[in-house]
């Protein structure tokens, strides 16, 4: 998530008398705009604006227009003064040249101002505070005297003379009482701290409760402590200032707070969830430039209001600060009063999916599902093209080349795979989780049959409330909550900065959900929560090895970060700063091959049922308005008792709906569906696939539902049945 401007001091530069200097602020603005244009080389793209916020945008643009008109007026007035002075000097030069009169000596600095004024008063006119121009008809020999200051000082003396002490006293002179300045400082500092600390962090915790590994009660004390420190520090800093310096700094504090609030609520581009996928920042050229101009305009408003006087400026600062303070508190109260959020935050202990017994296997029957996130079938083809023998360790496996998943996103794909429940963004997410697990008959069938059921995945992808899976999963644990404050605050700080920063500098703060890995740990000596950390899992398999834990049949569902971004693992499953999708996918298979080799060494491989699958194929980029190519997810299956022969392929039209019939039939249990191996090569029943497109900067979110025929590799077999809008407000 290169946009900082270095403001060098120019206090050592002296000004020549009688010459107006253009403001350096305009150079800064133009420099920032130029650097912004250079950073965004892509063509401009129209930005989507939510109709509900159109009136707010109009108000913002109107305020910006007024501000810029005032600033431009001041700017052009300086140009006018400069032009008038330049013309006058050019005319004086022309007169001297025409008449052949040499410029007389400049009166000495010892001449009295009265004498100088009396000598030149009929022949000079004042422009501004110190600029003089030659009056029509002035004698050529008087042009030098026209440049002398009215106080009698020569230009040489003026260039070396120090600023008048009274000017500095004016900047810090303040007739307001210390109580009044303290009140204004408290309001301005409070507005800044509220927007960026209190509301910024706690609102993000509340609205992302289902995605974070800790609860609001775990961090609220820390956030409040930081809030009061920032508030107190900002208040003290402002209080120590006086006069115009105080007014300028207080104006900036409130202006930046207002700009951040507008950014987070109305000006942010819709970039979807931070899942590790690359964000197409280059497609936001026009929006980023407009966003930067809005920031400049908003930040300049209150300092410009100060030019109208304190009687206008003071109530402006008070009202805006009060609105930010009270509005933030009301908004937080509304967010945390949501029943769904309250239910997910209830309980003195935290329930989580742990690493417990992740290396344990049964001496009798094992069913192991390796879910490799975003493992598209074309990635398998790419790896095989690079190394035809790469998949040789997968003896007894069958690769299904026409496998279709139900969805194209991790949520709801993973929980739908486990529970066989559909989701179409027409109900609250919390409600879907609860209903899905209540109807999860296949998982309960294994549990009721005496199997140990273990799901190793990020809990935010599996359940909402602890009651959803309590008593069903063996690696589900509860423990008093303990938060690693440094990790949690670092993650919250980056998330807040990413949300409230202008679009231009958001790439500096870009992140994905793994930034919170390690923020929650059990208070006592218990197994830690499972996290998407493939290198860590690889080290566990390599160093601690698989162990036989008894004869109870065991089901293990292990969810890898897999082919999904960010790509931070090499082909040997070692963490690295630079990688790519295919290399990271090879690293995941390195871990799976190690696991399989240990099963073989324990003599348990042949009788085990192993499924290597994806939750969905490759995500399409934000520039894709609709699905245009087949989306095929990898599926490689080995049934228990399969001969140890090289991996074969099948073109049977299978889907994720065939997973549980396969697992239950391998466990000797009944299921109404067809196992993978029994799906006929030609089927009359269409397979359903739903492609979700989350809201982006140029489009609202929507879903496309397809019916897929026998040959899923042929785009002509994909029939679009309907397209419908997604309800973003149900993601809670």
C-alpha positions as CSV (number, residue, x, y, z in Angstrom):
1,X,0.0,0.0,0.0
2,X,6.6,7.6,-2.9
3,X,3.9,10.1,-2.1
4,X,5.7,12.2,0.5
5,X,6.8,15.7,-0.4
6,X,10.0,17.0,1.2
7,X,9.4,20.6,2.2
8,X,12.7,22.4,2.4
9,X,13.1,25.5,4.4
10,X,13.6,28.7,2.5
11,X,14.2,30.9,5.6
12,X,17.7,31.8,4.4
13,X,16.4,33.4,1.1
14,X,16.1,37.2,1.1
15,X,13.6,39.0,-1.0
16,X,14.4,42.0,-3.1
17,X,12.3,45.0,-2.2
18,X,9.5,45.8,-4.5
19,X,9.1,42.3,-5.9
20,X,6.2,40.0,-5.2
21,X,7.2,36.3,-5.0
22,X,4.7,33.6,-6.0
23,X,3.6,31.3,-3.2
24,X,5.7,28.1,-2.8
25,X,2.5,26.2,-1.9
26,X,1.5,26.0,-5.5
27,X,4.8,24.4,-6.4
28,X,4.2,21.7,-3.7
29,X,0.6,21.0,-5.1
30,X,1.9,20.8,-8.6
31,X,4.7,18.5,-7.6
32,X,2.4,16.1,-5.8
33,X,0.0,16.0,-8.8
34,X,2.9,15.4,-11.2
35,X,4.3,12.6,-9.1
36,X,0.8,11.1,-8.8
37,X,0.4,11.2,-12.6
38,X,3.8,9.5,-13.0
39,X,2.9,6.7,-10.6
40,X,-0.4,6.0,-12.4
41,X,0.6,5.3,-16.0
42,X,-2.6,3.4,-16.9
43,X,-5.5,5.1,-18.8
44,X,-8.2,6.6,-16.7
45,X,-11.1,4.4,-15.7
46,X,-14.5,5.5,-14.5
47,X,-15.2,4.9,-10.9
48,X,-18.4,3.5,-9.5
49,X,-20.3,5.7,-7.1
50,X,-23.0,4.3,-4.8
51,X,-26.2,6.2,-5.5
52,X,-26.9,6.5,-1.8
53,X,-23.8,8.7,-1.4
54,X,-24.2,10.9,-4.5
55,X,-25.5,13.9,-2.5
56,X,-22.5,13.7,-0.1
57,X,-20.1,13.7,-3.1
58,X,-21.9,16.7,-4.6
59,X,-21.4,18.6,-1.3
60,X,-17.8,17.7,-1.2
61,X,-17.2,18.7,-4.8
62,X,-19.0,22.0,-4.2
63,X,-16.9,22.8,-1.2
64,X,-13.8,21.9,-3.1
65,X,-14.8,24.2,-6.0
66,X,-15.3,27.1,-3.6
67,X,-12.0,26.5,-1.9
68,X,-10.1,26.3,-5.2
69,X,-11.8,29.4,-6.6
70,X,-10.6,31.4,-3.6
71,X,-7.1,30.0,-3.8
72,X,-6.9,30.6,-7.6
73,X,-8.1,34.2,-7.0
74,X,-5.2,34.8,-4.6
75,X,-2.8,33.1,-7.0
76,X,-3.8,35.2,-10.0
77,X,-3.7,38.4,-7.9
78,X,0.0,37.7,-7.2
79,X,0.5,37.1,-10.9
80,X,-1.2,40.4,-11.7
81,X,1.1,42.3,-9.2
82,X,4.1,40.6,-10.6
83,X,3.1,41.6,-14.2
84,X,2.4,45.2,-13.3
85,X,5.8,45.5,-11.6
86,X,7.6,43.8,-14.6
87,X,5.9,46.2,-17.1
88,X,6.9,49.3,-15.0
89,X,10.5,48.2,-14.8
90,X,10.6,47.4,-18.5
91,X,9.2,50.9,-19.3
92,X,11.7,52.6,-17.0
93,X,14.5,50.8,-18.8
94,X,13.1,51.9,-22.2
95,X,13.0,55.5,-21.0
96,X,16.5,55.4,-19.8
97,X,17.7,53.9,-23.0
98,X,15.7,56.4,-25.1
99,X,16.8,59.6,-23.3
100,X,20.4,58.4,-22.7
101,X,20.1,59.4,-19.0
102,X,22.2,57.4,-16.6
103,X,20.5,56.1,-13.4
104,X,21.4,58.5,-10.6
105,X,23.0,57.2,-7.4
106,X,20.7,55.7,-4.9
107,X,20.2,57.9,-1.8
108,X,22.2,56.7,1.1
109,X,20.7,54.8,3.9
110,X,21.4,57.7,6.2
111,X,18.9,59.9,4.3
112,X,15.8,60.6,6.3
113,X,12.6,59.0,5.3
114,X,10.9,62.3,5.3
115,X,13.4,63.8,2.9
116,X,13.1,60.8,0.6
117,X,9.4,60.8,0.7
118,X,9.2,64.6,0.1
119,X,11.6,64.3,-2.8
120,X,9.8,61.5,-4.6
121,X,6.2,61.8,-3.4
122,X,4.9,63.5,-6.6
123,X,6.5,60.9,-8.8
124,X,5.7,57.5,-7.3
125,X,2.7,55.4,-6.6
126,X,2.4,52.4,-4.2
127,X,1.3,49.0,-5.2
128,X,0.6,46.6,-2.4
129,X,2.8,46.9,0.7
130,X,6.3,47.4,-0.9
131,X,6.0,47.4,-4.7
132,X,6.5,50.7,-6.6
133,X,5.8,51.5,-10.3
134,X,6.8,54.4,-12.4
135,X,4.1,56.9,-13.0
136,X,3.5,58.2,-16.5
137,X,5.4,61.4,-16.9
138,X,8.0,60.7,-14.2
139,X,11.5,62.1,-14.9
140,X,14.0,59.5,-15.9
141,X,16.4,60.6,-13.3
142,X,13.9,59.7,-10.6
143,X,13.6,56.1,-11.4
144,X,16.2,54.9,-8.9
145,X,14.6,56.9,-6.1
146,X,11.3,55.3,-6.9
147,X,12.7,51.9,-5.7
148,X,13.7,53.2,-2.3
149,X,11.5,52.2,0.7
150,X,9.4,54.8,2.2
151,X,11.2,54.4,5.5
152,X,14.4,55.6,3.9
153,X,16.3,52.3,3.7
154,X,18.1,51.4,0.6
155,X,17.5,48.1,-1.3
156,X,20.9,46.9,0.0
157,X,19.9,47.6,3.5
158,X,16.5,46.0,3.0
159,X,17.9,42.7,1.8
160,X,19.9,42.2,4.9
161,X,17.5,43.6,7.5
162,X,15.9,41.1,9.8
163,X,12.2,40.7,10.0
164,X,10.6,43.1,12.3
165,X,10.2,41.6,15.8
166,X,6.6,42.8,15.9
167,X,5.7,40.5,13.0
168,X,6.7,37.4,15.0
169,X,4.9,38.8,18.1
170,X,1.8,39.1,15.9
171,X,2.0,35.4,15.0
172,X,2.0,34.2,18.6
173,X,-0.1,37.0,20.1
174,X,-3.3,35.7,21.5
175,X,-6.0,37.6,23.4
176,X,-7.9,34.4,24.1
177,X,-7.8,33.0,27.7
178,X,-5.9,29.8,28.4
179,X,-9.2,28.1,29.2
180,X,-10.6,28.9,25.7
181,X,-7.5,27.7,24.0
182,X,-7.5,24.5,26.0
183,X,-11.1,23.9,25.0
184,X,-10.4,24.4,21.3
185,X,-7.2,22.3,21.6
186,X,-9.2,19.5,23.2
187,X,-11.8,19.5,20.5
188,X,-9.4,19.6,17.7
189,X,-7.1,16.9,19.2
190,X,-10.1,14.8,20.1
191,X,-11.5,14.9,16.6
192,X,-8.2,13.7,15.1
193,X,-7.8,10.9,17.7
194,X,-11.4,9.8,17.4
195,X,-11.4,9.4,13.7
196,X,-8.0,7.6,13.4
197,X,-7.8,5.7,16.7
198,X,-11.1,5.2,18.5
199,X,-13.6,4.9,15.7
200,X,-11.0,3.8,13.1
201,X,-9.9,0.7,15.0
202,X,-13.0,-0.3,16.9
203,X,-15.3,0.1,13.9
204,X,-13.1,-2.1,11.8
205,X,-13.0,-4.8,14.6
206,X,-16.8,-4.7,14.8
207,X,-17.5,-4.8,11.1
208,X,-14.8,-7.5,10.5
209,X,-15.6,-9.7,13.5
210,X,-16.1,-12.8,11.5
211,X,-12.6,-12.4,9.9
212,X,-10.5,-11.6,12.9
213,X,-9.0,-14.2,15.3
214,X,-9.7,-12.1,18.3
215,X,-12.7,-10.3,19.8
216,X,-13.5,-6.7,20.4
217,X,-13.2,-7.2,24.1
218,X,-9.6,-8.4,23.7
219,X,-8.4,-5.1,22.2
220,X,-10.8,-2.4,23.4
221,X,-8.7,-1.6,26.5
222,X,-5.6,-1.2,24.4
223,X,-7.3,0.9,21.8
224,X,-8.8,3.2,24.4
225,X,-5.4,3.6,26.1
226,X,-3.8,4.6,22.8
227,X,-6.8,6.9,22.0
228,X,-6.4,8.8,25.3
229,X,-2.6,9.1,24.9
230,X,-3.0,10.5,21.4
231,X,-5.8,12.8,22.4
232,X,-3.9,14.1,25.4
233,X,-0.7,14.5,23.4
234,X,-2.4,16.4,20.6
235,X,-4.3,18.6,23.1
236,X,-1.1,19.5,25.0
237,X,0.9,20.2,21.8
238,X,-1.8,22.5,20.5
239,X,-2.3,24.2,23.9
240,X,1.4,25.1,24.0
241,X,1.0,27.1,20.8
242,X,-0.6,30.5,20.6
243,X,-2.0,33.0,18.1
244,X,-2.0,32.3,14.4
245,X,0.3,29.3,14.9
246,X,-2.3,27.7,17.1
247,X,-5.0,28.4,14.7
248,X,-3.1,26.9,11.7
249,X,-2.2,23.7,13.6
250,X,-5.7,23.3,15.0
251,X,-7.2,23.8,11.5
252,X,-4.9,21.1,10.1
253,X,-5.8,18.6,12.9
254,X,-9.6,19.0,12.2
255,X,-9.2,19.2,8.4
256,X,-7.2,15.9,8.3
257,X,-9.7,14.3,10.5
258,X,-12.6,15.4,8.2
259,X,-10.7,14.2,5.2
260,X,-10.0,10.8,6.7
261,X,-13.7,10.4,7.7
262,X,-14.8,11.3,4.2
263,X,-12.3,8.8,2.8
264,X,-13.5,5.9,4.9
265,X,-17.2,6.5,4.5
266,X,-17.6,7.8,0.9
267,X,-14.4,8.0,-1.1
268,X,-12.8,4.5,-0.8
269,X,-12.7,2.4,-4.0
270,X,-14.6,-0.9,-3.7
271,X,-11.7,-3.3,-3.8
272,X,-13.4,-6.3,-2.2
273,X,-11.9,-8.4,0.6
274,X,-8.2,-8.3,1.4
275,X,-7.6,-12.0,0.6
276,X,-4.0,-11.7,-0.7
277,X,-4.9,-11.2,-4.3
278,X,-3.1,-8.5,-6.2
279,X,-5.2,-5.2,-6.4
280,X,-5.2,-3.5,-9.8
281,X,-4.1,-0.1,-8.5
282,X,-3.2,1.0,-12.0
283,X,-6.8,0.8,-12.9
284,X,-7.6,3.6,-10.4
285,X,-5.8,6.4,-12.1
286,X,-8.6,8.8,-12.5
287,X,-10.2,8.0,-9.2
288,X,-6.9,8.4,-7.4
289,X,-6.2,11.8,-8.9
290,X,-9.7,13.1,-8.0
291,X,-9.3,11.6,-4.6
292,X,-6.0,13.5,-4.1
293,X,-7.6,16.8,-5.2
294,X,-10.5,16.2,-2.7
295,X,-8.0,15.7,0.1
296,X,-6.1,18.9,-0.8
297,X,-9.3,20.8,-1.0
298,X,-10.7,19.5,2.3
299,X,-7.5,20.0,4.2
300,X,-7.3,23.6,2.9
301,X,-10.9,24.6,3.8
302,X,-10.5,25.3,7.5
303,X,-7.2,27.2,7.2
304,X,-8.9,29.3,4.5
305,X,-11.8,29.9,6.7
306,X,-9.4,31.3,9.3
307,X,-8.7,34.2,6.8
308,X,-12.2,35.3,7.3
309,X,-11.5,35.9,11.0
310,X,-11.8,34.1,14.3
311,X,-15.5,34.8,14.6
312,X,-16.1,32.5,11.7
313,X,-13.2,30.1,12.2
314,X,-13.9,29.3,15.9
315,X,-17.5,28.0,15.5
316,X,-16.4,26.1,12.4
317,X,-13.8,24.2,14.3
318,X,-16.1,23.6,17.3
319,X,-19.0,22.3,15.1
320,X,-16.9,20.0,12.9
321,X,-15.1,18.6,15.9
322,X,-18.3,18.0,17.8
323,X,-19.9,16.3,14.8
324,X,-16.9,13.9,14.4
325,X,-16.9,13.1,18.2
326,X,-20.6,12.5,18.7
327,X,-21.1,10.9,15.3
328,X,-18.4,8.3,15.9
329,X,-19.7,7.4,19.3
330,X,-23.2,6.9,17.9
331,X,-21.9,4.8,15.0
332,X,-19.9,2.6,17.3
333,X,-22.9,2.0,19.6
334,X,-25.0,1.0,16.5
335,X,-22.3,-1.4,15.3
336,X,-21.8,-3.2,18.6
337,X,-25.6,-3.4,19.3
338,X,-26.0,-5.8,16.4
339,X,-27.4,-9.1,17.7
340,X,-25.2,-11.2,15.3
341,X,-22.1,-9.4,16.5
342,X,-23.1,-9.8,20.1
343,X,-23.5,-13.5,19.7
344,X,-20.1,-14.0,18.1
345,X,-18.5,-12.0,21.0
346,X,-20.3,-13.8,23.8
347,X,-18.6,-16.1,26.3
348,X,-15.6,-15.8,28.6
349,X,-13.6,-18.3,26.6
350,X,-12.7,-18.4,22.9
351,X,-13.6,-21.4,20.8
352,X,-11.2,-22.2,18.0
353,X,-9.9,-24.9,15.6
354,X,-6.5,-26.0,16.8
355,X,-3.5,-27.9,15.5
356,X,-4.5,-30.7,17.9
357,X,-3.5,-34.2,16.6
358,X,-2.8,-32.9,13.1
359,X,0.0,-35.4,12.8
360,X,-2.1,-38.3,14.2
361,X,-3.3,-41.2,12.0
362,X,-5.4,-44.3,12.8
363,X,-4.1,-47.8,12.7
364,X,-7.4,-48.9,11.0
365,X,-9.0,-46.5,8.6
366,X,-8.0,-42.9,7.5
367,X,-9.8,-40.5,5.3
368,X,-7.7,-37.4,4.5
369,X,-8.8,-34.4,2.5
370,X,-6.1,-32.0,1.4
371,X,-7.9,-28.8,0.3
372,X,-5.4,-26.6,-1.7
373,X,-7.0,-23.2,-2.0
374,X,-7.5,-21.9,-5.5
375,X,-5.8,-24.9,-7.2
376,X,-7.0,-24.5,-10.7
377,X,-6.6,-27.5,-13.0
378,X,-4.4,-25.5,-15.3
379,X,-1.8,-25.2,-12.6
380,X,-1.5,-29.0,-12.5
381,X,-1.0,-28.9,-16.3
382,X,1.7,-26.2,-16.0
383,X,3.6,-28.2,-13.4
384,X,3.4,-31.4,-15.4
385,X,4.7,-29.6,-18.5
386,X,7.7,-28.4,-16.5
387,X,8.3,-31.8,-14.9
388,X,6.5,-34.8,-16.4
389,X,7.5,-36.9,-13.3
390,X,6.5,-34.4,-10.6
391,X,3.3,-36.3,-9.6
392,X,4.8,-39.8,-9.6
393,X,4.5,-40.1,-5.8
394,X,0.7,-40.1,-6.3
395,X,0.4,-43.8,-7.0
396,X,-3.2,-45.2,-7.0
397,X,-4.7,-41.7,-7.6
398,X,-7.1,-40.7,-10.3
399,X,-7.2,-37.1,-11.6
400,X,-10.6,-35.9,-12.6
401,X,-10.1,-33.3,-15.4
402,X,-13.7,-32.0,-15.5
403,X,-14.4,-31.3,-11.9
404,X,-16.7,-28.4,-11.0
405,X,-17.0,-26.7,-7.6
406,X,-20.2,-25.0,-6.5
407,X,-18.7,-21.5,-6.0
408,X,-15.6,-19.5,-7.1
409,X,-14.8,-18.1,-3.6
410,X,-13.4,-19.6,-0.4
411,X,-16.5,-18.4,1.3
412,X,-19.0,-20.0,0.9
413,X,-17.2,-22.8,-1.0
414,X,-15.4,-24.4,2.0
415,X,-18.3,-24.5,4.5
416,X,-20.7,-25.5,1.7
417,X,-18.3,-28.4,0.8
418,X,-18.3,-29.6,4.4
419,X,-22.0,-29.1,5.1
420,X,-23.6,-29.6,1.6
421,X,-25.6,-26.4,2.1
422,X,-26.0,-23.7,-0.6
423,X,-25.7,-20.0,-0.1
424,X,-26.6,-17.1,-2.4
425,X,-26.1,-13.9,-0.3
426,X,-29.8,-13.7,0.5
427,X,-29.4,-14.2,4.3
428,X,-27.1,-13.0,7.0
429,X,-23.8,-14.8,7.0
430,X,-24.2,-15.7,10.7
431,X,-27.5,-17.3,10.0
432,X,-26.1,-19.3,7.1
433,X,-23.3,-20.8,9.3
434,X,-25.7,-21.9,12.0
435,X,-28.2,-23.4,9.5
436,X,-25.5,-25.1,7.5
437,X,-24.0,-26.9,10.5
438,X,-27.4,-27.9,11.8
439,X,-28.0,-29.6,8.4
440,X,-24.5,-31.1,8.1
441,X,-25.8,-34.7,8.1
442,X,-22.7,-36.2,6.4
443,X,-20.2,-34.9,9.0
444,X,-22.6,-36.1,11.8
445,X,-22.8,-39.5,10.2
446,X,-19.1,-40.0,10.5
447,X,-19.1,-38.7,14.1
448,X,-22.1,-40.9,15.0
449,X,-20.3,-43.9,13.5
450,X,-17.4,-43.5,15.9
451,X,-15.0,-41.6,13.7
452,X,-12.7,-38.8,15.0
453,X,-13.6,-35.7,12.9
454,X,-11.0,-33.0,12.6
455,X,-11.1,-29.9,10.4
456,X,-7.9,-27.8,10.2
457,X,-8.8,-24.5,8.7
458,X,-9.1,-20.9,9.5
459,X,-12.1,-20.6,11.8
460,X,-13.5,-17.6,10.0
461,X,-14.1,-19.9,7.0
462,X,-15.8,-22.6,9.0
463,X,-18.1,-21.2,11.7
464,X,-19.5,-18.0,13.1
465,X,-20.6,-18.9,16.7
466,X,-19.0,-21.4,19.0
467,X,-22.3,-23.2,19.3
468,X,-22.3,-24.0,15.6
469,X,-19.7,-26.8,15.9
470,X,-19.4,-27.5,19.6
471,X,-19.2,-31.2,20.2
472,X,-18.9,-32.1,16.6
473,X,-15.2,-31.5,15.8
474,X,-12.4,-33.1,17.9
475,X,-9.9,-30.4,17.3
476,X,-12.3,-27.7,18.4
477,X,-11.1,-26.3,21.7
478,X,-12.0,-23.5,24.1
479,X,-9.5,-21.5,26.2
480,X,-9.4,-18.1,28.0
481,X,-8.5,-15.5,25.5
482,X,-5.0,-14.2,25.3
483,X,-4.0,-11.7,22.6
484,X,-0.5,-10.9,21.3
485,X,-0.9,-7.2,21.6
486,X,2.0,-6.3,19.3
487,X,0.7,-8.4,16.4
488,X,-3.0,-7.4,16.9
489,X,-2.2,-3.7,17.1
490,X,0.2,-3.8,14.1
491,X,-2.5,-5.5,12.1
492,X,-5.2,-3.1,13.3
493,X,-2.9,-0.1,12.6
494,X,-2.2,-1.2,9.0
495,X,-5.9,-2.0,8.4
496,X,-6.9,1.4,9.8
497,X,-4.3,3.2,7.7
498,X,-5.3,1.3,4.6
499,X,-9.0,2.3,5.2
500,X,-8.5,6.0,6.0
501,X,-5.5,6.8,3.7
502,X,-6.0,8.5,0.3
503,X,-6.1,6.1,-2.6
504,X,-2.7,7.2,-3.7
505,X,-0.9,5.8,-0.7
506,X,-3.0,2.8,0.0
507,X,-0.6,0.4,-1.6
508,X,1.9,1.2,1.2
509,X,-0.5,-0.4,3.7
510,X,-1.8,-3.3,1.6
511,X,-2.1,-6.6,3.5
512,X,-4.0,-9.8,3.7
513,X,-5.6,-11.6,6.6
514,X,-2.4,-13.5,7.5
515,X,-1.1,-10.3,9.1
516,X,-3.1,-11.3,12.2
517,X,-1.5,-14.8,12.4
518,X,-0.3,-15.3,15.9
519,X,-2.4,-12.6,17.5
520,X,-4.5,-15.1,19.4
521,X,-2.9,-17.8,21.6
522,X,-4.5,-19.9,24.4
523,X,-3.7,-18.7,27.8
524,X,-2.5,-22.0,29.1
525,X,-0.5,-24.9,27.6
526,X,-2.9,-25.9,24.9
527,X,-2.6,-26.4,21.1
528,X,-2.5,-23.1,19.3
529,X,-5.2,-22.1,16.7
530,X,-4.7,-23.4,13.2
531,X,-3.6,-20.7,10.8
532,X,-2.9,-20.5,7.1
533,X,0.9,-20.9,7.4
534,X,1.9,-23.6,4.9
535,X,5.7,-23.4,5.7
536,X,4.9,-24.0,9.4
537,X,2.8,-27.0,8.5
538,X,5.6,-28.3,6.3
539,X,8.1,-28.0,9.2
540,X,5.7,-29.9,11.5
541,X,5.3,-32.8,9.0
542,X,9.0,-32.9,8.3
543,X,10.4,-32.7,11.9
544,X,7.7,-34.2,14.2
545,X,6.5,-36.9,11.8
546,X,3.2,-38.8,11.7
547,X,2.2,-41.0,14.6
548,X,-0.3,-43.7,15.1
549,X,-2.8,-42.7,17.8
550,X,-4.9,-45.8,18.1
551,X,-7.5,-47.7,16.2
552,X,-10.3,-45.2,16.1
553,X,-11.1,-44.3,12.4
554,X,-10.0,-40.8,11.6
555,X,-11.2,-38.1,9.2
556,X,-8.8,-35.1,8.7
557,X,-9.6,-32.1,6.6
558,X,-6.5,-30.0,6.1
559,X,-6.9,-26.6,4.4
560,X,-3.7,-25.1,2.8
561,X,-3.1,-21.5,1.8
562,X,-2.2,-23.3,-1.4
563,X,-2.2,-21.5,-4.8
564,X,-3.9,-18.5,-3.3
565,X,-2.0,-15.3,-2.8
566,X,0.1,-13.9,-1.3
567,X,2.8,-16.2,-2.7
568,X,5.5,-16.5,0.0
569,X,6.7,-20.1,-0.2
570,X,9.2,-21.8,-2.5
571,X,9.0,-25.2,-4.1
572,X,10.6,-26.8,-1.1
573,X,7.9,-25.4,1.3
574,X,10.3,-22.8,2.7
575,X,9.2,-19.2,3.3
576,X,10.5,-16.7,0.8
577,X,9.9,-13.0,0.1
578,X,9.5,-13.6,-3.7
579,X,7.5,-16.4,-5.2
580,X,4.7,-17.1,-7.7
581,X,1.6,-19.1,-7.9
582,X,3.0,-22.2,-9.6
583,X,6.1,-22.3,-7.4
584,X,4.0,-22.0,-4.2
585,X,1.7,-24.8,-5.5
586,X,4.7,-27.0,-6.0
587,X,5.7,-26.3,-2.3
588,X,2.3,-27.4,-1.2
589,X,2.7,-30.7,-3.0
590,X,6.1,-31.1,-1.4
591,X,4.3,-31.2,2.0
592,X,1.7,-33.6,0.7
593,X,4.3,-35.9,-0.8
594,X,6.1,-35.9,2.6
595,X,2.9,-36.8,4.4
596,X,2.2,-39.6,1.9
597,X,5.7,-41.0,2.2
598,X,5.3,-41.2,6.0
599,X,1.9,-43.0,5.5
600,X,3.7,-45.5,3.3
601,X,6.4,-45.9,5.9
602,X,3.8,-46.7,8.5
603,X,2.1,-49.2,6.2
604,X,-1.2,-47.2,6.2
605,X,-1.1,-45.7,2.7
606,X,-2.8,-48.4,0.7
607,X,-5.9,-48.6,3.0
608,X,-6.3,-44.8,3.3
609,X,-8.7,-42.7,1.3
610,X,-7.0,-39.5,0.2
611,X,-8.6,-36.6,-1.7
612,X,-6.5,-33.6,-3.1
613,X,-9.0,-30.9,-4.1
614,X,-9.5,-27.2,-4.6
615,X,-12.3,-25.1,-3.1
616,X,-12.4,-23.2,-6.4
617,X,-10.4,-22.4,-9.6
618,X,-8.5,-19.2,-10.2
619,X,-10.0,-15.9,-9.3
620,X,-10.7,-13.6,-12.2
621,X,-9.2,-10.2,-12.1
622,X,-11.2,-7.1,-11.2
623,X,-11.1,-6.1,-14.9
624,X,-13.3,-9.1,-15.8
625,X,-17.0,-8.1,-15.8
626,X,-18.2,-11.7,-16.2
627,X,-17.0,-15.3,-16.4
628,X,-15.6,-15.8,-19.9
629,X,-13.7,-19.1,-19.6
630,X,-14.3,-22.5,-17.9
631,X,-13.4,-22.5,-14.2
632,X,-12.1,-26.0,-13.4
633,X,-10.9,-26.9,-9.9
634,X,-8.3,-29.6,-9.3
635,X,-9.5,-33.0,-8.0
636,X,-7.2,-36.0,-7.5
637,X,-8.6,-39.0,-5.6
638,X,-7.3,-42.3,-4.2
639,X,-9.7,-44.7,-2.7
640,X,-8.8,-47.1,0.0
641,X,-7.4,-50.4,-1.4
642,X,-6.6,-48.9,-4.8
643,X,-3.6,-50.5,-6.4
644,X,-0.3,-48.6,-6.3
645,X,-0.1,-47.9,-10.0
646,X,0.8,-44.6,-11.7
647,X,-1.9,-41.8,-11.5
648,X,-4.6,-42.1,-14.1
649,X,-7.1,-39.5,-15.5
650,X,-10.8,-39.5,-15.8
651,X,-13.1,-37.3,-17.9
652,X,-16.2,-38.1,-15.9
653,X,-18.4,-35.0,-15.3
654,X,-17.9,-34.9,-11.5
655,X,-18.7,-32.1,-9.0
656,X,-18.1,-31.3,-5.4
657,X,-21.5,-33.0,-4.7
658,X,-19.7,-36.3,-5.2
659,X,-17.3,-35.8,-2.4
660,X,-19.4,-37.0,0.6
661,X,-20.8,-40.0,-1.3
662,X,-17.2,-41.0,-1.9
663,X,-16.1,-40.5,1.7
664,X,-19.2,-42.1,3.3
665,X,-19.1,-45.1,1.0
666,X,-15.4,-45.6,1.8
667,X,-16.4,-45.5,5.5
668,X,-19.0,-48.2,4.9
669,X,-21.9,-45.7,5.4
670,X,-24.9,-44.9,3.2
671,X,-25.3,-41.8,1.1
672,X,-27.9,-41.0,-1.6
673,X,-25.4,-39.5,-4.1
674,X,-22.8,-41.1,-6.4
675,X,-19.1,-41.5,-5.5
676,X,-16.6,-40.1,-7.9
677,X,-15.8,-43.5,-9.3
678,X,-19.4,-44.3,-10.2
679,X,-20.3,-41.1,-12.1
680,X,-21.0,-42.1,-15.7
681,X,-19.1,-40.5,-18.6
682,X,-22.3,-39.1,-20.0
683,X,-24.8,-37.4,-17.7
684,X,-28.0,-35.7,-18.3
685,X,-28.0,-33.8,-15.0
686,X,-26.4,-30.3,-15.4
687,X,-23.8,-29.3,-12.8
688,X,-24.4,-25.9,-11.1
689,X,-21.7,-23.3,-10.7
690,X,-22.0,-19.8,-9.2
691,X,-19.5,-17.1,-9.9
692,X,-19.5,-14.2,-7.4
693,X,-18.1,-10.8,-8.3
694,X,-17.6,-8.7,-5.3
695,X,-18.1,-4.9,-5.6
696,X,-15.2,-3.1,-7.3
697,X,-14.4,0.5,-8.1
698,X,-16.5,0.3,-11.3
699,X,-19.3,-2.1,-10.6
700,X,-21.6,-3.3,-7.8
701,X,-21.4,-6.9,-6.7
702,X,-23.4,-9.5,-8.5
703,X,-23.6,-13.3,-9.1
704,X,-23.8,-15.4,-12.2
705,X,-25.3,-18.9,-12.0
706,X,-24.3,-21.4,-14.7
707,X,-25.5,-24.9,-15.7
708,X,-22.5,-26.9,-17.0
709,X,-22.8,-29.7,-19.4
710,X,-20.8,-32.9,-19.9
711,X,-17.6,-31.3,-21.3
712,X,-16.7,-28.6,-18.8
713,X,-13.6,-27.8,-20.8
714,X,-15.8,-26.5,-23.6
715,X,-17.0,-23.0,-22.9
716,X,-20.0,-23.7,-25.0
717,X,-21.2,-26.2,-22.3
718,X,-21.5,-23.3,-19.8
719,X,-25.0,-21.9,-19.9
720,X,-25.7,-18.7,-18.0
721,X,-29.1,-19.2,-16.2
722,X,-29.4,-15.9,-14.3
723,X,-27.5,-12.9,-12.9
724,X,-28.6,-11.4,-9.6
725,X,-27.3,-8.7,-7.2
726,X,-25.5,-9.6,-4.1
727,X,-26.5,-8.2,-0.7
728,X,-23.4,-6.9,0.9
729,X,-25.2,-6.0,4.0
730,X,-25.8,-9.7,4.9
731,X,-22.1,-10.3,5.5
732,X,-22.5,-10.2,9.2
